[in-house]
Amino acid sequence: MTESKIVLIDRHPGRSAQTIGMARVLGTDPDLIHEPSVGVVGTKGDSQCYLGVVEKVDAIHAALKSRIGKGEGQLKLRLVQPEYTIATSDGIRNGTREMRYSLIGREVTNDALCEHLEASGLAGTIAVVACDKPPVGTLAALLEHDQPGIIMSDGTIRPGKDPATGEALDIVSAYQVAGHPDPELRHRIACNACPGIGSCGGMFTYNTMQTFIGVVGMQPLHMVAAPSDDPRRTKDFPAELVGHLARMIETGLRPRDIVVRDSLRNAVIVSMAIGGSTNVVLHVPEIARAAGYADFWKDVMTPEEFNHLSQHVVPVLTNARPYGKYSMVDIDRVGGIQVIVRELLDAGLLNGDVMTCTGETLAAQVARLAPPRADGEVIHSVEKPYKPTGGLRMLGGNLSPDFSAILKLAGVEGGLEDNVFRGRARVFEGERGLLEALDKAPDSFRNHDMIIVRYEGPSGAPGMPEMLDPTSRITTLCRERGIVVALMTDARFSGGSVGLVIGHVGPEAALGGPIAFIEDGDEIVADLNANTLDCTALKDPATLARRKAAWEKAVAANGGIHPNCGIADTRLLHRARHMAVPAVRGGGLHPGRDVWVRAPRAAARSGFVPSNHHRPGARKAF
């Protein structure tokens, strides 16, 4: 050990003792203990989504360790042991009260990683992520820490197969047979829907957000779609990731240089083009906040822009579950999400000049990967898309004054006559009541019912659970009976939900939003031409005033909280009840946004001119 190191250690023997011990345990040089530290983080949980994470973390940790040292070309850094956050299984918990912890898990991941990144002073981080909330919490923490960092998806699960029919299966298949009268069928599908390891395989929230993270620049594009058990994830990708991280450290490239206004816009556009999950509009405000933008819907993209892009500019390119046929494994088979990005770049719909974690611009990364052209079956071209308009639509109107309500248009299977749905309200004061009705009285649902599920928002539930269980049963009911039953809620949906389902209605019922004043039998109109969601009865000021007064009386008699709200019986749920921000701002647990927002490292750009803007009739993203 050099004299200077000895002096440094002698001055701080208490602080040095454990770092010396850790260096010996990890097999690294004790002389590097006072250098900046690097490490790997991952997520553990109680489902198969997370079963493959440790293997990848260990492989990346080994690759990182092989580059640590004092020799020529090595990284002169202190290596720390891998750290893990915990997470809830969305697939197992849907339809239960435990599902309240799902979105909160994003916040827990953010908190835990902020503590690790900041307290350990990590100068470089590689994160392996699974399921759909931990990746967003991880990205937010990396952005807040703003030191070189990179993300790798753990990977998607492979589809199952029905042994009786040969039909491809996934977890949504199992939820959709929940109401089937044949117990043998229900058991067979449950036993075969989720073989192996990995996160949900369709274009549900997990793969929507992994695609988002890749396009926004924080994950190499070719690492998104490969399945969890693909040997590349332990043999090839670890060394690539370490190489990218080393260059980020060397050049000073940081997350807030990558996640900027135009890269966020790119990622939203691609989310539309893949018919992605409605959860993307819940997660992108949180990602933007962590990147330094106070309000995504003002600083990056307005709801009106979002709808214009989805209605008139961005088509759906993927024939993917839950609205189509194929899985993410199939998308990987035909070239990966880089094929989709290439299609959109060539059409002038993305800004290819934004930086990515590989040290290349988005366009340069795609050019190096040299993906094939769209195959026309799994991935379609912009000229001949799978669906002509984007997969997502935001709604305003008198039921959504926050302009927060979101509809996955790509998943709608009927009910829009001239782009308008008119239905009768059937109100449920929470998800449990709806599930009981679907179990015990499925025949009570009629054509053009609009189911209202309220008091399940960020504060009301608390925790804003997703509703894959009831939406899957409603989808099956509608298909079997040839009817249309819609659903709207102040909660949210799984990316696997299909049908005419509208979530994130805000303000939520617990805060006195108009959804709280709907009564059974009210006419509900969803107008996709005007992008509005209205209750006809509430257009009458006298009716609105009378119902609001009755609601306020119930709240006052119950100590300031409506009696239909869920019980906040843990500290974490209590925190969500009193600290959650509205869905339009991400549903996170951080009131007082000005306190939590720091300036972006890279200045927000004023926009860019698409490369084909001069062509007659060309699509325009901006």
C-alpha positions, 0 to 999 in steps of 0.5 A, a space after each residue: 500500500 502506498 504511503 499516501 493511502 496509508 496516511 489517508 486510512 490512518 486519518 479515518 481508521 473507523 471509516 476505513 475498517 469496513 471498506 478494507 474488509 469489504 474489499 477483501 471479501 469481494 476480492 478487490 484491491 484495498 488500495 482502491 477503497 477511497 476511489 469513487 464506487 461502482 455497483 449493480 442493483 436489482 429487484 427481488 419479489 415474490 413472483 417469477 418476474 424476479 426469479 432471473 434477476 439475481 443471475 443477471 446481477 451476479 453476471 454483471 457484478 463479475 464483469 464489473 469486478 474483472 474491470 476493476 484494478 490499477 492496471 492499464 485500461 482498468 477502472 480505478 474504482 471501489 466495487 460495492 456489493 450488489 443491492 436489491 430492492 423489494 417489490 410486489 407481484 402485480 400478477 398474484 395480487 390483482 383483485 386483492 387489497 394487497 394490490 394497493 401496494 403495487 404503485 406504492 412499490 414504485 415509490 419504495 424502490 425510488 426511496 430505497 435506491 436513493 438511499 443506496 445511491 446517495 449514501 454509497 456515493 455511487 459514481 456508476 451504477 448498472 441496474 437490472 429491473 423486472 416487473 413494471 413499477 420497480 423499473 420506473 422507481 429505479 430510473 427516477 432514482 438514477 435521474 435524481 442521483 444523476 451520476 453515470 447509470 444504465 439499465 438492463 431489463 431482466 427480460 420477458 417470459 416466454 408464452 405458455 401453451 394450452 396442451 388441449 388446443 395449442 393456443 399461446 397463453 399468458 397471464 391475461 389468458 388466465 385472468 380471462 377464464 376466471 369466470 368460466 364455469 368449467 373448473 378443469 379449464 380454469 385449472 388447465 389454463 392456470 397451470 400452463 399460462 406462465 412457464 419459466 421465468 421473466 416478466 409479463 410477455 405481452 405489450 403490457 406495462 412491463 414491456 411498454 416501460 422497458 421499450 420506453 426506457 430503451 427509447 428514452 436512452 437509458 437502456 441499449 435498445 437490443 437488450 429490451 426484447 430478449 427473453 429472461 432466459 436468453 443466454 445473451 443476458 448473462 454471457 454477452 450483455 454484462 460486458 457490454 453494459 460495463 463498457 458503456 458504463 465505463 465510457 459514461 464515467 470517462 466522458 461524464 455522460 449522466 442520466 439528465 444529459 440523456 433524459 431530456 425533453 425530446 427523448 421523453 417525447 420520443 419515448 411517448 411516441 413509441 409507446 403510442 406506436 406499440 399500443 402500449 399500456 395506459 400506465 405510461 401516462 402515469 409513469 412519464 410525469 414521474 420520470 420527467 419530474 426526476 429528470 428536472 421537469 416540473 410538469 410533464 404536461 406543460 414542459 414536455 407535451 400537452 394533453 392536446 399534443 398527445 391526442 393530436 399525435 395519437 389521432 393523426 400522426 402515430 399509427 400502431 405498428 405491433 400486432 401484440 398481445 393483449 389487443 393482437 396476437 404476438 408476444 415480446 419474444 416474437 418481437 425479439 425474433 423479428 429484430 427487436 424494438 430497434 425495428 420499430 424505432 427504425 420505422 419511426 425514425 425513417 418516417 421522421 417521427 422521432 428525433 434521432 439526435 438525442 443522446 443514449 447510454 451507449 454514448 451514441 445518438 439514438 439514430 447512430 445506435 439504430 444504425 449500428 444495430 442495423 435492424 431488419 425491416 418490419 416483417 409485416 406480421 409481428 411488426 408493421 411499417 408506418 406505411 402499412 400499420 397494424 392500426 391507423 392511429 395511436 393506441 392511447 387517448 386522453 380525455 377531458 370533459 366534466 368527469 375529467 377536469 384534470 384532463 387525466 382520464 386515459 383510454 387504451 384505444 388499441 384495446 377497444 373491441 367495440 362500442 364506439 359508434 362514430 367514435 362515441 360511446 353512450 352508456 348507463 352508469 352502474 356504480 360500485 364503491 370500490 373494486 370488491 363490490 364489482 368483483 362480487 357482482 361479476 362472481 355472483 350475478 354476471 347476467 345482471 350486466 347489460 349492453 352499454 352499461 358504464 361501470 363506475 368504480 370509485 374511491 380507488 385512486 392514489 388517496 382513496 384506495 389508498 395506492 391506486 390499484 390496477 384492475 386486471 381481474 375485473 376487466 378480464 372478466 368483463 372482456 370475456 363476458 362481452 365476447 361471450 354475450 356479444 355486448 359492450 360493457 364499459 368501465 371507468 375508474 379513478 384507479 388504473 389498469 394493467 397493460 393487459 386490460 382490453 375493452 372500453 376501459 377508462 382509468 385515471 379519472 381525476 380528480 379522484 372521488 376521495 378528493 371530491 372529483 366529479 366521479 364521486 357525484 355520479 348516480 346509477 342510471 346517469 348517462 355517461 358519454 365518451 366522445 373520442 371526436 372531442 376527447 371528452 368524458 361527460 356525465 349528462 346529469 352533472 351538466 345541470 348546475 342544480 343537480 351538481 350542487 345537490 350531489 356535491 353537498 350530500 358528498 360533503 356532508 358524508 365527508 364531514 360526518 366521517 372526520 374529513 374522509 369519505 366513508 367509502 375510502 379504503 382503510 389506511 392501516 399501515 404507515 405506508 398506506 397512511 403516507 399514500 393517503 395523505 401524500 399522494 399527488 394526483 394521477 395527472 402528476 404521476 400518483 407519486 408520494 411527493 406533495 409540493 413538487 417545487 421542493 422535489 424538482 431540480 433543474 435539468 442538466 441539459 437545457 430543454 430544447 424548443 423542439 425539432 423539425 422532423 426530417 420529412 417535414 418538407 414532403 407533401 402529406 408527410 406525417 409530423 410528430 411536432 
